[in-house]
Amino acid sequence: MLSTFMKKLVVDQSGATAIEYGLIISLIVIALIASLNSVATGTIAMWQNVEAKTKAASGA
């Protein structure tokens, strides 16, 4: 009985598929974080420009 279980465990590939999907998802998340960081940097620069122009227009 134990040897049959061990044979099935060695042949089973479902765990490998789950790990592959996990790795793919982690790579997608890393790419999203990197792209969002880039967008955030551009957005911060845009709002700093708006702030500077607003201050200049109001004479502050």
mmCIF file of the N, C-alpha and C atoms, coordinates in Angstrom:
data_MODEL
# 
_entry.id   MODEL 
# 
loop_
_atom_site.group_PDB 
_atom_site.id 
_atom_site.type_symbol 
_atom_site.label_atom_id 
_atom_site.label_alt_id 
_atom_site.label_comp_id 
_atom_site.label_asym_id 
_atom_site.label_entity_id 
_atom_site.label_seq_id 
_atom_site.pdbx_PDB_ins_code 
_atom_site.Cartn_x 
_atom_site.Cartn_y 
_atom_site.Cartn_z 
_atom_site.occupancy 
_atom_site.B_iso_or_equiv 
_atom_site.pdbx_formal_charge 
_atom_site.auth_seq_id 
_atom_site.auth_comp_id 
_atom_site.auth_asym_id 
_atom_site.auth_atom_id 
_atom_site.pdbx_PDB_model_num 
ATOM 1   N N  . MET A 1 1  ? 0.824  -1.196 0.000   1.00 0.00 ? 1  MET A N  1 
ATOM 2   C CA . MET A 1 1  ? 0.000  0.000  0.000   1.00 0.00 ? 1  MET A CA 1 
ATOM 3   C C  . MET A 1 1  ? 0.868  1.260  0.000   1.00 0.00 ? 1  MET A C  1 
ATOM 4   N N  . LEU A 1 2  ? 1.895  1.298  0.840   1.00 0.00 ? 2  LEU A N  1 
ATOM 5   C CA . LEU A 1 2  ? 2.780  2.455  0.895   1.00 0.00 ? 2  LEU A CA 1 
ATOM 6   C C  . LEU A 1 2  ? 3.572  2.596  -0.404  1.00 0.00 ? 2  LEU A C  1 
ATOM 7   N N  . SER A 1 3  ? 3.989  1.475  -0.975  1.00 0.00 ? 3  SER A N  1 
ATOM 8   C CA . SER A 1 3  ? 4.750  1.555  -2.219  1.00 0.00 ? 3  SER A CA 1 
ATOM 9   C C  . SER A 1 3  ? 3.877  2.061  -3.363  1.00 0.00 ? 3  SER A C  1 
ATOM 10  N N  . THR A 1 4  ? 2.588  1.711  -3.366  1.00 0.00 ? 4  THR A N  1 
ATOM 11  C CA . THR A 1 4  ? 1.669  2.211  -4.392  1.00 0.00 ? 4  THR A CA 1 
ATOM 12  C C  . THR A 1 4  ? 1.497  3.728  -4.257  1.00 0.00 ? 4  THR A C  1 
ATOM 13  N N  . PHE A 1 5  ? 1.366  4.194  -3.020  1.00 0.00 ? 5  PHE A N  1 
ATOM 14  C CA . PHE A 1 5  ? 1.240  5.630  -2.775  1.00 0.00 ? 5  PHE A CA 1 
ATOM 15  C C  . PHE A 1 5  ? 2.490  6.374  -3.239  1.00 0.00 ? 5  PHE A C  1 
ATOM 16  N N  . MET A 1 6  ? 3.657  5.845  -2.940  1.00 0.00 ? 6  MET A N  1 
ATOM 17  C CA . MET A 1 6  ? 4.909  6.484  -3.331  1.00 0.00 ? 6  MET A CA 1 
ATOM 18  C C  . MET A 1 6  ? 5.068  6.521  -4.854  1.00 0.00 ? 6  MET A C  1 
ATOM 19  N N  . LYS A 1 7  ? 4.653  5.452  -5.528  1.00 0.00 ? 7  LYS A N  1 
ATOM 20  C CA . LYS A 1 7  ? 4.721  5.439  -6.998  1.00 0.00 ? 7  LYS A CA 1 
ATOM 21  C C  . LYS A 1 7  ? 3.814  6.515  -7.585  1.00 0.00 ? 7  LYS A C  1 
ATOM 22  N N  . LYS A 1 8  ? 2.606  6.650  -7.043  1.00 0.00 ? 8  LYS A N  1 
ATOM 23  C CA . LYS A 1 8  ? 1.684  7.677  -7.531  1.00 0.00 ? 8  LYS A CA 1 
ATOM 24  C C  . LYS A 1 8  ? 2.234  9.069  -7.252  1.00 0.00 ? 8  LYS A C  1 
ATOM 25  N N  . LEU A 1 9  ? 2.858  9.248  -6.108  1.00 0.00 ? 9  LEU A N  1 
ATOM 26  C CA . LEU A 1 9  ? 3.406  10.543 -5.735  1.00 0.00 ? 9  LEU A CA 1 
ATOM 27  C C  . LEU A 1 9  ? 4.540  10.952 -6.679  1.00 0.00 ? 9  LEU A C  1 
ATOM 28  N N  . VAL A 1 10 ? 5.373  10.006 -7.080  1.00 0.00 ? 10 VAL A N  1 
ATOM 29  C CA . VAL A 1 10 ? 6.490  10.298 -7.979  1.00 0.00 ? 10 VAL A CA 1 
ATOM 30  C C  . VAL A 1 10 ? 5.983  10.663 -9.370  1.00 0.00 ? 10 VAL A C  1 
ATOM 31  N N  . VAL A 1 11 ? 4.920  10.019 -9.824  1.00 0.00 ? 11 VAL A N  1 
ATOM 32  C CA . VAL A 1 11 ? 4.392  10.234 -11.160 1.00 0.00 ? 11 VAL A CA 1 
ATOM 33  C C  . VAL A 1 11 ? 3.520  11.488 -11.238 1.00 0.00 ? 11 VAL A C  1 
ATOM 34  N N  . ASP A 1 12 ? 2.934  11.911 -10.129 1.00 0.00 ? 12 ASP A N  1 
ATOM 35  C CA . ASP A 1 12 ? 1.984  13.030 -10.110 1.00 0.00 ? 12 ASP A CA 1 
ATOM 36  C C  . ASP A 1 12 ? 2.670  14.327 -10.546 1.00 0.00 ? 12 ASP A C  1 
ATOM 37  N N  . GLN A 1 13 ? 2.067  15.046 -11.495 1.00 0.00 ? 13 GLN A N  1 
ATOM 38  C CA . GLN A 1 13 ? 2.617  16.291 -12.024 1.00 0.00 ? 13 GLN A CA 1 
ATOM 39  C C  . GLN A 1 13 ? 1.798  17.521 -11.628 1.00 0.00 ? 13 GLN A C  1 
ATOM 40  N N  . SER A 1 14 ? 0.710  17.360 -10.879 1.00 0.00 ? 14 SER A N  1 
ATOM 41  C CA . SER A 1 14 ? -0.172 18.496 -10.582 1.00 0.00 ? 14 SER A CA 1 
ATOM 42  C C  . SER A 1 14 ? 0.521  19.548 -9.723  1.00 0.00 ? 14 SER A C  1 
ATOM 43  N N  . GLY A 1 15 ? 1.404  19.143 -8.828  1.00 0.00 ? 15 GLY A N  1 
ATOM 44  C CA . GLY A 1 15 ? 2.131  20.112 -8.014  1.00 0.00 ? 15 GLY A CA 1 
ATOM 45  C C  . GLY A 1 15 ? 3.065  20.957 -8.847  1.00 0.00 ? 15 GLY A C  1 
ATOM 46  N N  . ALA A 1 16 ? 3.690  20.361 -9.840  1.00 0.00 ? 16 ALA A N  1 
ATOM 47  C CA . ALA A 1 16 ? 4.605  21.095 -10.714 1.00 0.00 ? 16 ALA A CA 1 
ATOM 48  C C  . ALA A 1 16 ? 3.854  22.170 -11.493 1.00 0.00 ? 16 ALA A C  1 
ATOM 49  N N  . THR A 1 17 ? 2.646  21.851 -11.926 1.00 0.00 ? 17 THR A N  1 
ATOM 50  C CA . THR A 1 17 ? 1.847  22.835 -12.656 1.00 0.00 ? 17 THR A CA 1 
ATOM 51  C C  . THR A 1 17 ? 1.489  24.008 -11.760 1.00 0.00 ? 17 THR A C  1 
ATOM 52  N N  . ALA A 1 18 ? 1.119  23.736 -10.527 1.00 0.00 ? 18 ALA A N  1 
ATOM 53  C CA . ALA A 1 18 ? 0.779  24.813 -9.593  1.00 0.00 ? 18 ALA A CA 1 
ATOM 54  C C  . ALA A 1 18 ? 1.991  25.704 -9.339  1.00 0.00 ? 18 ALA A C  1 
ATOM 55  N N  . ILE A 1 19 ? 3.152  25.109 -9.214  1.00 0.00 ? 19 ILE A N  1 
ATOM 56  C CA . ILE A 1 19 ? 4.367  25.892 -8.998  1.00 0.00 ? 19 ILE A CA 1 
ATOM 57  C C  . ILE A 1 19 ? 4.677  26.748 -10.220 1.00 0.00 ? 19 ILE A C  1 
ATOM 58  N N  . GLU A 1 20 ? 4.487  26.205 -11.408 1.00 0.00 ? 20 GLU A N  1 
ATOM 59  C CA . GLU A 1 20 ? 4.723  26.978 -12.631 1.00 0.00 ? 20 GLU A CA 1 
ATOM 60  C C  . GLU A 1 20 ? 3.785  28.173 -12.706 1.00 0.00 ? 20 GLU A C  1 
ATOM 61  N N  . TYR A 1 21 ? 2.510  27.961 -12.391 1.00 0.00 ? 21 TYR A N  1 
ATOM 62  C CA . TYR A 1 21 ? 1.562  29.079 -12.394 1.00 0.00 ? 21 TYR A CA 1 
ATOM 63  C C  . TYR A 1 21 ? 1.936  30.117 -11.341 1.00 0.00 ? 21 TYR A C  1 
ATOM 64  N N  . GLY A 1 22 ? 2.399  29.666 -10.203 1.00 0.00 ? 22 GLY A N  1 
ATOM 65  C CA . GLY A 1 22 ? 2.837  30.592 -9.160  1.00 0.00 ? 22 GLY A CA 1 
ATOM 66  C C  . GLY A 1 22 ? 4.015  31.433 -9.613  1.00 0.00 ? 22 GLY A C  1 
ATOM 67  N N  . LEU A 1 23 ? 4.961  30.820 -10.305 1.00 0.00 ? 23 LEU A N  1 
ATOM 68  C CA . LEU A 1 23 ? 6.113  31.561 -10.819 1.00 0.00 ? 23 LEU A CA 1 
ATOM 69  C C  . LEU A 1 23 ? 5.698  32.569 -11.879 1.00 0.00 ? 23 LEU A C  1 
ATOM 70  N N  . ILE A 1 24 ? 4.788  32.182 -12.751 1.00 0.00 ? 24 ILE A N  1 
ATOM 71  C CA . ILE A 1 24 ? 4.305  33.106 -13.791 1.00 0.00 ? 24 ILE A CA 1 
ATOM 72  C C  . ILE A 1 24 ? 3.612  34.306 -13.148 1.00 0.00 ? 24 ILE A C  1 
ATOM 73  N N  . ILE A 1 25 ? 2.769  34.041 -12.168 1.00 0.00 ? 25 ILE A N  1 
ATOM 74  C CA . ILE A 1 25 ? 2.058  35.134 -11.494 1.00 0.00 ? 25 ILE A CA 1 
ATOM 75  C C  . ILE A 1 25 ? 3.045  36.048 -10.776 1.00 0.00 ? 25 ILE A C  1 
ATOM 76  N N  . SER A 1 26 ? 4.067  35.476 -10.153 1.00 0.00 ? 26 SER A N  1 
ATOM 77  C CA . SER A 1 26 ? 5.038  36.314 -9.452  1.00 0.00 ? 26 SER A CA 1 
ATOM 78  C C  . SER A 1 26 ? 5.808  37.202 -10.432 1.00 0.00 ? 26 SER A C  1 
ATOM 79  N N  . LEU A 1 27 ? 6.125  36.694 -11.612 1.00 0.00 ? 27 LEU A N  1 
ATOM 80  C CA . LEU A 1 27 ? 6.798  37.526 -12.610 1.00 0.00 ? 27 LEU A CA 1 
ATOM 81  C C  . LEU A 1 27 ? 5.886  38.651 -13.102 1.00 0.00 ? 27 LEU A C  1 
ATOM 82  N N  . ILE A 1 28 ? 4.611  38.366 -13.255 1.00 0.00 ? 28 ILE A N  1 
ATOM 83  C CA . ILE A 1 28 ? 3.657  39.403 -13.663 1.00 0.00 ? 28 ILE A CA 1 
ATOM 84  C C  . ILE A 1 28 ? 3.553  40.473 -12.594 1.00 0.00 ? 28 ILE A C  1 
ATOM 85  N N  . VAL A 1 29 ? 3.509  40.070 -11.336 1.00 0.00 ? 29 VAL A N  1 
ATOM 86  C CA . VAL A 1 29 ? 3.424  41.036 -10.236 1.00 0.00 ? 29 VAL A CA 1 
ATOM 87  C C  . VAL A 1 29 ? 4.678  41.906 -10.182 1.00 0.00 ? 29 VAL A C  1 
ATOM 88  N N  . ILE A 1 30 ? 5.837  41.310 -10.371 1.00 0.00 ? 30 ILE A N  1 
ATOM 89  C CA . ILE A 1 30 ? 7.079  42.092 -10.369 1.00 0.00 ? 30 ILE A CA 1 
ATOM 90  C C  . ILE A 1 30 ? 7.069  43.116 -11.502 1.00 0.00 ? 30 ILE A C  1 
ATOM 91  N N  . ALA A 1 31 ? 6.601  42.722 -12.680 1.00 0.00 ? 31 ALA A N  1 
ATOM 92  C CA . ALA A 1 31 ? 6.522  43.651 -13.813 1.00 0.00 ? 31 ALA A CA 1 
ATOM 93  C C  . ALA A 1 31 ? 5.527  44.774 -13.527 1.00 0.00 ? 31 ALA A C  1 
ATOM 94  N N  . LEU A 1 32 ? 4.405  44.452 -12.899 1.00 0.00 ? 32 LEU A N  1 
ATOM 95  C CA . LEU A 1 32 ? 3.418  45.480 -12.554 1.00 0.00 ? 32 LEU A CA 1 
ATOM 96  C C  . LEU A 1 32 ? 3.983  46.472 -11.544 1.00 0.00 ? 32 LEU A C  1 
ATOM 97  N N  . ILE A 1 33 ? 4.687  45.978 -10.553 1.00 0.00 ? 33 ILE A N  1 
ATOM 98  C CA . ILE A 1 33 ? 5.270  46.873 -9.550  1.00 0.00 ? 33 ILE A CA 1 
ATOM 99  C C  . ILE A 1 33 ? 6.285  47.810 -10.194 1.00 0.00 ? 33 ILE A C  1 
ATOM 100 N N  . ALA A 1 34 ? 7.099  47.287 -11.081 1.00 0.00 ? 34 ALA A N  1 
ATOM 101 C CA . ALA A 1 34 ? 8.095  48.117 -11.753 1.00 0.00 ? 34 ALA A CA 1 
ATOM 102 C C  . ALA A 1 34 ? 7.432  49.176 -12.623 1.00 0.00 ? 34 ALA A C  1 
ATOM 103 N N  . SER A 1 35 ? 6.390  48.798 -13.354 1.00 0.00 ? 35 SER A N  1 
ATOM 104 C CA . SER A 1 35 ? 5.727  49.775 -14.222 1.00 0.00 ? 35 SER A CA 1 
ATOM 105 C C  . SER A 1 35 ? 4.957  50.806 -13.404 1.00 0.00 ? 35 SER A C  1 
ATOM 106 N N  . LEU A 1 36 ? 4.330  50.384 -12.318 1.00 0.00 ? 36 LEU A N  1 
ATOM 107 C CA . LEU A 1 36 ? 3.621  51.347 -11.473 1.00 0.00 ? 36 LEU A CA 1 
ATOM 108 C C  . LEU A 1 36 ? 4.584  52.315 -10.805 1.00 0.00 ? 36 LEU A C  1 
ATOM 109 N N  . ASN A 1 37 ? 5.768  51.839 -10.456 1.00 0.00 ? 37 ASN A N  1 
ATOM 110 C CA . ASN A 1 37 ? 6.779  52.723 -9.888  1.00 0.00 ? 37 ASN A CA 1 
ATOM 111 C C  . ASN A 1 37 ? 7.176  53.794 -10.904 1.00 0.00 ? 37 ASN A C  1 
ATOM 112 N N  . SER A 1 38 ? 7.316  53.416 -12.143 1.00 0.00 ? 38 SER A N  1 
ATOM 113 C CA . SER A 1 38 ? 7.659  54.364 -13.202 1.00 0.00 ? 38 SER A CA 1 
ATOM 114 C C  . SER A 1 38 ? 6.540  55.384 -13.409 1.00 0.00 ? 38 SER A C  1 
ATOM 115 N N  . VAL A 1 39 ? 5.308  54.911 -13.411 1.00 0.00 ? 39 VAL A N  1 
ATOM 116 C CA . VAL A 1 39 ? 4.162  55.814 -13.571 1.00 0.00 ? 39 VAL A CA 1 
ATOM 117 C C  . VAL A 1 39 ? 4.069  56.768 -12.387 1.00 0.00 ? 39 VAL A C  1 
ATOM 118 N N  . ALA A 1 40 ? 4.313  56.265 -11.183 1.00 0.00 ? 40 ALA A N  1 
ATOM 119 C CA . ALA A 1 40 ? 4.241  57.112 -9.993  1.00 0.00 ? 40 ALA A CA 1 
ATOM 120 C C  . ALA A 1 40 ? 5.282  58.218 -10.043 1.00 0.00 ? 40 ALA A C  1 
ATOM 121 N N  . THR A 1 41 ? 6.475  57.900 -10.516 1.00 0.00 ? 41 THR A N  1 
ATOM 122 C CA . THR A 1 41 ? 7.527  58.908 -10.628 1.00 0.00 ? 41 THR A CA 1 
ATOM 123 C C  . THR A 1 41 ? 7.106  60.014 -11.598 1.00 0.00 ? 41 THR A C  1 
ATOM 124 N N  . GLY A 1 42 ? 6.539  59.631 -12.727 1.00 0.00 ? 42 GLY A N  1 
ATOM 125 C CA . GLY A 1 42 ? 6.063  60.627 -13.695 1.00 0.00 ? 42 GLY A CA 1 
ATOM 126 C C  . GLY A 1 42 ? 4.912  61.458 -13.153 1.00 0.00 ? 42 GLY A C  1 
ATOM 127 N N  . THR A 1 43 ? 4.027  60.836 -12.403 1.00 0.00 ? 43 THR A N  1 
ATOM 128 C CA . THR A 1 43 ? 2.884  61.553 -11.841 1.00 0.00 ? 43 THR A CA 1 
ATOM 129 C C  . THR A 1 43 ? 3.341  62.548 -10.777 1.00 0.00 ? 43 THR A C  1 
ATOM 130 N N  . ILE A 1 44 ? 4.284  62.151 -9.952  1.00 0.00 ? 44 ILE A N  1 
ATOM 131 C CA . ILE A 1 44 ? 4.811  63.059 -8.927  1.00 0.00 ? 44 ILE A CA 1 
ATOM 132 C C  . ILE A 1 44 ? 5.448  64.268 -9.581  1.00 0.00 ? 44 ILE A C  1 
ATOM 133 N N  . ALA A 1 45 ? 6.213  64.053 -10.630 1.00 0.00 ? 45 ALA A N  1 
ATOM 134 C CA . ALA A 1 45 ? 6.843  65.169 -11.343 1.00 0.00 ? 45 ALA A CA 1 
ATOM 135 C C  . ALA A 1 45 ? 5.796  66.093 -11.949 1.00 0.00 ? 45 ALA A C  1 
ATOM 136 N N  . MET A 1 46 ? 4.722  65.529 -12.481 1.00 0.00 ? 46 MET A N  1 
ATOM 137 C CA . MET A 1 46 ? 3.659  66.348 -13.064 1.00 0.00 ? 46 MET A CA 1 
ATOM 138 C C  . MET A 1 46 ? 3.012  67.232 -12.001 1.00 0.00 ? 46 MET A C  1 
ATOM 139 N N  . TRP A 1 47 ? 2.696  66.663 -10.833 1.00 0.00 ? 47 TRP A N  1 
ATOM 140 C CA . TRP A 1 47 ? 2.040  67.444 -9.788  1.00 0.00 ? 47 TRP A CA 1 
ATOM 141 C C  . TRP A 1 47 ? 2.991  68.482 -9.183  1.00 0.00 ? 47 TRP A C  1 
ATOM 142 N N  . GLN A 1 48 ? 4.270  68.198 -9.143  1.00 0.00 ? 48 GLN A N  1 
ATOM 143 C CA . GLN A 1 48 ? 5.226  69.196 -8.678  1.00 0.00 ? 48 GLN A CA 1 
ATOM 144 C C  . GLN A 1 48 ? 5.283  70.373 -9.655  1.00 0.00 ? 48 GLN A C  1 
ATOM 145 N N  . ASN A 1 49 ? 5.169  70.088 -10.937 1.00 0.00 ? 49 ASN A N  1 
ATOM 146 C CA . ASN A 1 49 ? 5.125  71.137 -11.951 1.00 0.00 ? 49 ASN A CA 1 
ATOM 147 C C  . ASN A 1 49 ? 3.862  71.979 -11.791 1.00 0.00 ? 49 ASN A C  1 
ATOM 148 N N  . VAL A 1 50 ? 2.736  71.325 -11.556 1.00 0.00 ? 50 VAL A N  1 
ATOM 149 C CA . VAL A 1 50 ? 1.471  72.051 -11.345 1.00 0.00 ? 50 VAL A CA 1 
ATOM 150 C C  . VAL A 1 50 ? 1.591  72.947 -10.115 1.00 0.00 ? 50 VAL A C  1 
ATOM 151 N N  . GLU A 1 51 ? 2.184  72.422 -9.052  1.00 0.00 ? 51 GLU A N  1 
ATOM 152 C CA . GLU A 1 51 ? 2.344  73.208 -7.828  1.00 0.00 ? 51 GLU A CA 1 
ATOM 153 C C  . GLU A 1 51 ? 3.213  74.434 -8.068  1.00 0.00 ? 51 GLU A C  1 
ATOM 154 N N  . ALA A 1 52 ? 4.323  74.247 -8.773  1.00 0.00 ? 52 ALA A N  1 
ATOM 155 C CA . ALA A 1 52 ? 5.228  75.370 -9.043  1.00 0.00 ? 52 ALA A CA 1 
ATOM 156 C C  . ALA A 1 52 ? 4.545  76.437 -9.889  1.00 0.00 ? 52 ALA A C  1 
ATOM 157 N N  . LYS A 1 53 ? 3.785  76.035 -10.894 1.00 0.00 ? 53 LYS A N  1 
ATOM 158 C CA . LYS A 1 53 ? 3.101  77.009 -11.757 1.00 0.00 ? 53 LYS A CA 1 
ATOM 159 C C  . LYS A 1 53 ? 1.974  77.707 -11.007 1.00 0.00 ? 53 LYS A C  1 
ATOM 160 N N  . THR A 1 54 ? 1.308  76.995 -10.109 1.00 0.00 ? 54 THR A N  1 
ATOM 161 C CA . THR A 1 54 ? 0.245  77.602 -9.320  1.00 0.00 ? 54 THR A CA 1 
ATOM 162 C C  . THR A 1 54 ? 0.817  78.641 -8.366  1.00 0.00 ? 54 THR A C  1 
ATOM 163 N N  . LYS A 1 55 ? 1.936  78.312 -7.727  1.00 0.00 ? 55 LYS A N  1 
ATOM 164 C CA . LYS A 1 55 ? 2.579  79.261 -6.830  1.00 0.00 ? 55 LYS A CA 1 
ATOM 165 C C  . LYS A 1 55 ? 3.060  80.497 -7.584  1.00 0.00 ? 55 LYS A C  1 
ATOM 166 N N  . ALA A 1 56 ? 3.624  80.274 -8.779  1.00 0.00 ? 56 ALA A N  1 
ATOM 167 C CA . ALA A 1 56 ? 4.110  81.381 -9.576  1.00 0.00 ? 56 ALA A CA 1 
ATOM 168 C C  . ALA A 1 56 ? 2.954  82.275 -10.039 1.00 0.00 ? 56 ALA A C  1 
ATOM 169 N N  . ALA A 1 57 ? 1.836  81.674 -10.381 1.00 0.00 ? 57 ALA A N  1 
ATOM 170 C CA . ALA A 1 57 ? 0.683  82.459 -10.848 1.00 0.00 ? 57 ALA A CA 1 
ATOM 171 C C  . ALA A 1 57 ? 0.026  83.232 -9.710  1.00 0.00 ? 57 ALA A C  1 
ATOM 172 N N  . SER A 1 58 ? 0.073  82.686 -8.501  1.00 0.00 ? 58 SER A N  1 
ATOM 173 C CA . SER A 1 58 ? -0.579 83.372 -7.371  1.00 0.00 ? 58 SER A CA 1 
ATOM 174 C C  . SER A 1 58 ? 0.368  84.338 -6.679  1.00 0.00 ? 58 SER A C  1 
ATOM 175 N N  . GLY A 1 59 ? 1.634  84.340 -7.061  1.00 0.00 ? 59 GLY A N  1 
ATOM 176 C CA . GLY A 1 59 ? 2.608  85.273 -6.503  1.00 0.00 ? 59 GLY A CA 1 
ATOM 177 C C  . GLY A 1 59 ? 3.140  84.826 -5.153  1.00 0.00 ? 59 GLY A C  1 
ATOM 178 N N  . ALA A 1 60 ? 2.946  83.590 -4.792  1.00 0.00 ? 60 ALA A N  1 
ATOM 179 C CA . ALA A 1 60 ? 3.417  83.125 -3.474  1.00 0.00 ? 60 ALA A CA 1 
ATOM 180 C C  . ALA A 1 60 ? 4.867  82.783 -3.483  1.00 0.00 ? 60 ALA A C  1 
# 
